[in-house]
């Protein structure tokens, strides 16, 4: 629990709640807050998955070389995000089998409603951390040469876009839509299809509304939706928790921007590796702040 009462992603309570709600047989799983021998097992599984996804690829060694001591704070989020929630029978399948590595060559970056006023309405992350993580995500698009699409509009209610969007991605198309889901706009569907890529990397406002609904529709049409949870936010911690559970159950891949950058990287000994190291140096220290 953070200072404003929010549930920290990957915490014991969140893991227990997700495990209980997603299980086809709740009788065999501890309910939130109840003691049980599965608690220790869950913690071990989370630690094991985090090490498999970060340690074995050498990312932890590379980050340590940069002196980025906050990596551990991202591990619990990444472990929770990468499929420790059981997908119930009948859930929509993803375009890629669970655990399939995210590839830069197959990815499109989608920036959803990063408007000043909408961001000010969120309450699940420190605003400085949210802005920091959003900018870091934008920079990943540049590092890996990802086609980038901006969803949203500037008006009196939503406010202006984060200025970094146009600074970092000046050529990205800005697509309006008639409903919360980006998929409701034929222009967006056409722009995605024109890239020839099948993986959408989404971050934005809000986690439970425009980000989730765009993800659901993309998954339905055979795309892979990857939601960057620490570059997304909403107004209520409980609502965010429920939306993350529902995204996972629908087949979305949940990740954090640091894990995403490391996963897209082929080797530190490349121009992309040098650029990613710079992004880590500039943004990792601010990425794990809790709401004040």
C-alpha positions in Angstrom: 0.0 0.0 0.0 1.4 3.4 -0.9 1.1 6.7 0.8 -2.2 7.5 -0.9 -3.7 4.1 -0.3 -3.0 2.7 -3.7 -2.0 -0.9 -4.3 1.5 -1.3 -5.5 1.6 -3.5 -8.6 3.0 -6.9 -7.8 2.3 -6.6 -4.1 1.2 -9.7 -2.2 -2.4 -8.5 -1.9 -2.7 -7.8 -5.6 -1.1 -11.1 -6.5 -3.5 -12.9 -4.2 -6.5 -11.1 -5.6 -5.6 -11.8 -9.2 -4.9 -15.4 -8.4 -8.3 -15.8 -6.7 -10.4 -13.9 -9.2 -8.9 -15.5 -12.3 -8.9 -19.1 -11.0 -11.5 -21.4 -12.6 -11.7 -23.2 -9.2 -11.7 -20.6 -6.4 -12.0 -23.3 -3.8 -8.5 -24.4 -4.5 -7.0 -20.9 -4.1 -6.5 -18.7 -1.1 -8.9 -15.7 -1.1 -7.4 -12.3 -0.7 -6.0 -11.7 2.8 -6.5 -15.4 3.9 -3.4 -17.3 5.1 -2.4 -20.3 3.2 0.6 -22.3 2.0 0.1 -21.1 -1.6 1.3 -17.7 -0.6 5.0 -18.7 -0.4 4.6 -20.7 -3.6 3.2 -17.6 -5.4 6.1 -15.5 -4.2 8.6 -18.1 -5.4 6.9 -18.3 -8.8 7.0 -14.5 -9.2 10.7 -14.4 -8.3 11.4 -17.3 -10.7 9.6 -15.7 -13.6 11.3 -12.3 -13.0 14.7 -13.9 -13.0 13.9 -16.0 -16.1 12.7 -12.8 -18.0 15.4 -10.5 -16.8 18.4 -12.4 -15.5 18.8 -15.0 -18.2 18.9 -12.4 -21.0 21.7 -10.5 -19.4 19.6 -7.4 -18.9 20.2 -7.3 -15.1 23.9 -7.4 -15.8 23.6 -4.6 -18.3 21.5 -2.4 -16.0 23.8 -3.1 -13.1 26.7 -1.9 -15.2 24.8 1.4 -15.6 24.5 1.7 -11.8 20.7 1.6 -12.0 19.9 0.4 -8.5 16.1 0.6 -8.8 15.7 -2.4 -11.2 14.4 -4.6 -8.4 11.4 -2.3 -8.0 10.4 -3.1 -11.6 10.7 -6.8 -11.2 7.6 -7.4 -9.2 5.5 -5.4 -11.7 7.0 -7.3 -14.6 6.5 -10.7 -13.0 2.9 -10.0 -12.1 2.3 -8.6 -15.6 3.7 -11.5 -17.6 1.0 -14.1 -17.1 1.0 -15.3 -13.5 -2.7 -14.7 -13.7 -4.5 -17.8 -15.1 -6.5 -17.2 -18.3 -9.9 -18.8 -17.8 -11.4 -21.2 -20.4 -13.0 -19.3 -23.3 -10.8 -16.2 -23.1 -9.8 -14.7 -26.4 -6.4 -16.1 -27.5 -3.6 -13.7 -28.3 -1.9 -13.5 -31.7 1.2 -14.9 -30.1 1.6 -17.8 -27.6 2.0 -16.7 -24.0 5.7 -16.0 -23.3 6.5 -15.1 -26.9 9.2 -12.4 -26.8 8.1 -9.0 -28.0 10.0 -8.1 -31.2 10.7 -4.6 -32.4 10.3 -5.6 -36.0 6.7 -6.6 -35.4 5.7 -3.7 -33.1 3.7 -0.5 -33.4 3.8 2.1 -30.6 0.4 3.6 -29.7 0.3 6.7 -27.5 -3.2 7.1 -26.0 -4.6 10.4 -24.8 -1.5 11.8 -23.1 -3.3 15.1 -22.5 -2.5 17.4 -19.7 -6.0 17.6 -18.2 -6.7 13.9 -18.5 -3.4 13.1 -16.8 -4.2 15.4 -14.0 -7.4 13.3 -13.3 -5.3 10.2 -12.6 -4.6 9.0 -9.1 -2.7 5.7 -9.4 0.8 7.0 -9.9 2.9 10.0 -8.9 2.5 12.5 -11.7 6.2 13.0 -12.1 6.7 9.3 -12.4 3.8 9.0 -14.9 5.2 11.8 -17.1 8.7 10.3 -16.8 7.6 6.8 -17.8 5.5 8.1 -20.7 8.5 10.1 -22.1 10.7 7.0 -21.6 8.2 4.9 -23.6 8.1 7.5 -26.4 11.9 7.4 -26.5 11.8 3.6 -26.9 9.9 4.2 -30.1 12.8 6.2 -31.4 15.5 3.9 -30.2 13.9 0.9 -32.0 12.5 2.7 -35.0 8.9 1.8 -34.2 6.0 3.2 -36.3 4.2 5.4 -33.8 0.5 6.5 -33.8 -1.0 9.1 -31.5 -4.6 8.6 -30.4 -6.5 11.7 -29.0 -7.3 15.3 -29.6 -6.5 18.6 -28.0 -9.5 20.6 -26.7 -10.6 22.6 -23.7 -11.7 19.5 -21.7 -8.8 17.1 -22.5 -6.1 19.8 -22.6 -3.0 19.9 -24.7 -0.9 16.8 -25.5 2.4 16.3 -23.6 4.8 18.5 -25.6 7.3 15.6 -25.7 5.0 13.7 -28.1 5.7 16.2 -30.9 9.3 16.7 -29.8 10.1 13.0 -30.0 7.7 11.9 -32.7 7.0 14.9 -34.9 5.8 12.8 -37.9 3.5 10.5 -35.9 -0.1 10.7 -37.3 -2.7 11.9 -34.8 -5.9 10.0 -35.2 -9.3 11.0 -33.8 -11.9 8.4 -32.9 -15.7 8.3 -32.4 -15.5 6.1 -29.3 -13.1 5.3 -26.5 -11.5 2.4 -28.4 -9.0 3.4 -31.0 -10.3 0.5 -33.1 -13.6 2.4 -33.6 -11.7 4.7 -36.0 -11.2 3.1 -39.5 -8.2 5.4 -39.9 -6.5 3.9 -36.9 -7.2 0.3 -38.1 -5.9 1.2 -41.5 -2.8 2.9 -40.1 -1.9 -0.2 -38.1 -2.6 -2.6 -41.0 -0.4 -0.5 -43.3 2.6 -1.2 -41.1 2.3 -4.9 -41.7 3.0 -5.4 -37.9 0.9 -7.4 -35.5 1.9 -6.2 -32.1 0.6 -3.0 -30.5 2.5 -1.4 -27.7 0.1 0.8 -25.8 0.5 3.3 -23.0 -1.8 6.2 -22.0 -4.9 7.4 -20.2 -6.8 5.7 -18.9 -5.8 2.2 -18.2 -9.4 1.0 -17.7 -11.0 2.9 -20.5 -9.3 3.9 -23.8 -6.2 1.7 -23.3 -8.1 -1.4 -22.3 -10.9 -1.0 -24.9 -8.4 -0.5 -27.7 -6.5 -3.6 -26.5 -9.6 -5.8 -26.4 -10.7 -4.9 -29.9 -7.2 -5.4 -31.3 -7.0 -8.8 -29.7 -10.4 -9.8 -31.1 -9.0 -9.0 -34.6 -5.9 -11.2 -34.1 -3.4 -8.6 -33.0 -1.2 -8.8 -29.9 -1.8 -6.0 -27.4 1.0 -5.2 -25.0 0.0 -2.7 -22.3 2.8 -0.7 -20.6 1.3 -0.5 -17.2 3.7 2.0 -15.6 3.2 4.4 -18.5 -0.6 4.2 -18.0 -2.8 5.4 -15.2 -6.4 6.0 -14.1 -8.3 7.6 -11.3 -8.7 4.8 -8.8 -6.3 2.1 -7.7 -9.1 -0.6 -7.4 -10.4 0.2 -10.9 -6.8 -0.1 -12.2 -6.3 -3.4 -10.5 -9.5 -4.8 -12.0 -8.7 -3.5 -15.4 -5.2 -5.2 -15.3 -6.8 -8.5 -14.3 -9.3 -8.2 -17.2 -6.6 -7.3 -19.7 -4.6 -10.4 -18.7 -7.6 -12.6 -18.9 -8.4 -11.2 -22.4 -5.0 -12.2 -23.6 -3.1 -8.9 -23.4 0.6 -8.9 -22.4 1.3 -6.6 -19.5 4.8 -5.1 -19.1 6.7 -2.1 -17.7 8.8 0.3 -19.9 12.1 -0.9 -18.5 11.3 -4.6 -19.2 9.9 -3.7 -22.6 13.1 -1.8 -23.6 15.3 -4.7 -22.4 13.1 -7.2 -24.3 13.2 -5.3 -27.5 17.0 -5.1 -27.3 19.1 -7.6 -29.3 22.5 -6.7 -27.8 24.0 -4.0 -25.7 26.8 -3.9 -28.3 24.7 -2.2 -30.9 23.7 1.5 -31.5 20.3 0.6 -30.0 22.0 -0.7 -26.9 23.9 2.6 -26.5 20.7 4.6 -27.0 18.7 2.4 -24.6 21.4 2.7 -21.9 21.0 6.5 -22.2 17.3 6.3 -21.8 17.7 4.1 -18.7 20.2 6.7 -17.3 17.8 9.5 -17.9 14.6 8.0 -16.7 14.9 4.9 -14.5 15.5 6.7 -11.2 12.2 8.5 -11.5 10.1 5.6 -12.7 9.1 4.0 -9.5 7.7 6.9 -7.4 4.4 6.3 -5.6 1.6 8.8 -5.4 2.4 11.4 -2.8 
